[in-house]
Amino acid sequence: MFNKLKGNILFNVLLKRHDINRAYKMVGPEDSWYDTITKVHNSLAEIKKLPHEDVEIISEDNLKLKGLFYPSESSDITVIWVHGYTSHAERESAFPGLFYHSLGYNFLIPYLRAHGPSEGKYISFGALDYLDIIKWCDLINKRIPNGKIIIHGLSMGGGIVLDLIDKEIKNVKCLIADAPSISIEGFFNAVAHSAFKKDGDEVYKHCVNKFNKTFKTDISKFDGFKTIANAKYPLLLSAGENEHMDDLLNGLQKISPKETEIIILPGCNHGNGMYKQTNLYQSVIKKFISKYV
């Protein structure tokens, strides 16, 4: 009984809407995150100056989901950015958004369900978000009927990209996943055992049951290696050298996916490779994209 209660509490702590505006606080030059945080703040101020418009879709479960669209004057290429867990979408996407803008591409920033101005009580960690991103692709296809779409996600957003890789989506040409979460089950399992130790197995089981019931799904189907093995699109994976890479590399080695490239960014942690290894990161992305669009 108590473990079921703990599982429900864990579900709510992890996935109930976080009404916070996560901001990187400025730190001194001696701090290891100084360069990254400075780039985040400067990029956000700069991208806000670019012409953009508010856009909206209605999800399959009737939620209003909001986004920002930065149009290009001439390109038919659109990058859809899929942000991370509890992230402020515009802040997270500002730096890569300016990069894609410099290439002349359209840039779409959706706020995922239960984030920012988008509706939703619970973060679905990809279970419903992949359907929402398909809806955002539909919006782009209506605006640019014969265009080309690139979907790029970070962390949880990278996991959502992997949820999409085996789906047929009109005009999608390639996918990019930075430091992706590979498995929703793995996420819950790790947190349950970290928080509840000897009761971890039981708490995890109840948390998963709550997840499946809430989102009317089967959590086991959200496995990045399974979807990559059935990929319909070229994929670029990036990860920091200091992340726990064994599971990712071993998993990829087992399935030997076609048209999947991986770059390990030296000296980088989870999700900060674009800031710390900017030239390498951007040159690899440009080379990858040039093959498919």
Beta strands, then each sheet from edge to edge (+ up, - down):
strand 1: 53-58
strand 2: 64-70
strand 3: 77-82
strand 4: 106-110
strand 5: 148-154
strand 6: 172-178
strand 7: 235-240
strand 8: 260-265
sheet 1: 1+ 2- 4+ 3+ 5+ 6+ 7+ 8+
end
